[in-house]
Amino acid sequence: MRRWLRRRGPASQRARNSRGLTLLELVVAVLVMAIGSLAALQAVDQSRRAIGGAMPRMLAQLVAQNRAEELRLAGVPVGLSLPAQVQMGPYAYQVTVTTKSTASGLIESEIRAKSSAGPGAVLVAFLTPPGAG
């Protein structure tokens, strides 16, 4: 009987210790996996937002470039009376133009196109004054 107890004691304890995971180890593993998953989801969401804002930003740049061409073709005084609200694609843009003279006699025009849906664009164009040919 003694022999049986001796054999059983350390062997059964070893078997009990190597049976599997404890509850604490399982909770820690699930916590680590949850934190990793949240980080991955946050990175995906941020990249989705960055890609999603590309279309309104590109269209805002086109609106600003169009307004710069209108100012160049029609002249600054006439171009400043153009509509401030412009529709480009599915977005409506508010266009503002500020002008000032430079030391070299050119007109610096800062054109801002801002969408209600998000990002906008700023374009600076240097135009010749009226009558300069």
C-alpha positions in Angstrom: 0.0 0.0 0.0 2.8 2.4 0.8 4.3 1.7 -2.5 1.1 2.6 -4.2 0.7 5.9 -2.3 4.3 6.9 -3.1 3.8 6.3 -6.8 0.5 8.0 -6.9 1.4 11.1 -5.0 3.9 12.9 -7.2 2.5 11.4 -10.5 -1.0 12.4 -9.8 0.0 15.9 -8.8 2.0 16.2 -12.0 -1.0 15.0 -14.1 -3.2 17.5 -12.3 -0.8 20.4 -13.1 -0.5 19.6 -16.8 -4.1 18.9 -17.6 -4.8 22.3 -19.3 -5.3 26.0 -18.9 -6.5 27.6 -15.8 -9.3 30.1 -15.8 -6.9 33.0 -15.2 -4.7 32.0 -18.2 -7.8 31.8 -20.4 -9.0 35.2 -19.3 -5.6 36.8 -20.0 -5.4 35.2 -23.4 -8.9 36.4 -24.3 -8.0 39.9 -23.1 -4.8 40.0 -25.2 -6.8 38.9 -28.3 -9.5 41.5 -27.6 -7.0 44.3 -27.4 -5.3 43.2 -30.6 -8.6 43.0 -32.4 -9.6 46.5 -31.3 -6.3 47.9 -32.5 -6.8 46.3 -35.9 -10.4 47.5 -36.2 -9.3 51.0 -35.3 -6.6 51.0 -38.0 -9.2 49.8 -40.6 -11.7 52.4 -39.6 -9.1 55.2 -39.9 -8.0 54.1 -43.3 -11.6 53.9 -44.4 -12.1 57.5 -43.3 -9.0 58.6 -45.1 -10.0 56.9 -48.3 -13.6 58.1 -48.0 -12.5 61.8 -47.9 -10.6 61.6 -51.1 -13.5 62.2 -53.5 -14.8 65.4 -51.9 -11.3 66.7 -51.5 -10.5 66.0 -55.2 -13.8 67.6 -56.4 -13.0 70.7 -54.1 -9.7 71.0 -55.9 -11.4 70.9 -59.3 -13.9 73.6 -58.1 -11.0 75.8 -57.0 -9.1 75.3 -60.3 -12.3 76.1 -62.3 -12.8 79.3 -60.4 -9.1 80.3 -61.0 -9.7 79.7 -64.7 -12.9 81.8 -64.6 -11.0 84.6 -62.9 -8.3 84.4 -65.5 -10.7 84.4 -68.5 -13.3 86.8 -67.3 -11.0 89.1 -65.3 -10.9 89.7 -61.6 -13.7 92.3 -61.3 -16.2 90.1 -63.2 -14.9 86.9 -61.7 -15.6 88.1 -58.2 -19.3 88.4 -59.0 -19.6 84.7 -59.9 -21.9 82.6 -57.7 -20.5 81.5 -54.3 -22.4 78.2 -54.4 -21.1 75.6 -56.9 -22.4 72.1 -57.4 -19.8 69.5 -58.4 -20.8 65.9 -58.5 -23.0 65.0 -55.5 -21.5 67.8 -53.3 -22.3 71.5 -53.0 -19.3 73.8 -52.5 -19.0 77.2 -51.0 -16.4 79.2 -52.9 -14.7 82.2 -51.5 -12.2 84.4 -53.3 -9.9 86.9 -51.6 -7.6 89.1 -53.7 -4.7 91.4 -53.0 -2.0 93.1 -55.1 1.6 91.9 -55.0 4.7 94.1 -55.1 5.3 93.1 -58.8 1.8 94.2 -59.9 0.1 90.9 -60.1 -3.1 90.0 -58.3 -2.9 87.2 -55.8 -6.2 85.3 -55.5 -6.8 82.8 -52.8 -9.6 80.5 -53.7 -11.3 78.4 -51.0 -13.7 75.6 -51.9 -15.4 74.1 -48.9 -17.9 71.3 -49.0 -20.6 70.7 -46.4 -19.7 67.0 -46.6 -16.2 67.5 -45.2 -12.8 68.4 -46.7 -12.2 71.4 -49.0 -9.3 72.9 -50.9 -7.3 76.1 -51.1 -5.7 77.3 -54.3 -3.6 80.4 -54.7 -3.4 81.8 -58.3 -1.5 84.8 -59.5 -3.4 86.8 -62.2 -2.5 89.7 -64.4 -4.4 92.9 -63.6 -7.2 94.1 -66.0 -5.8 95.7 -69.1 -2.3 94.3 -68.7 -2.9 92.1 -71.7 
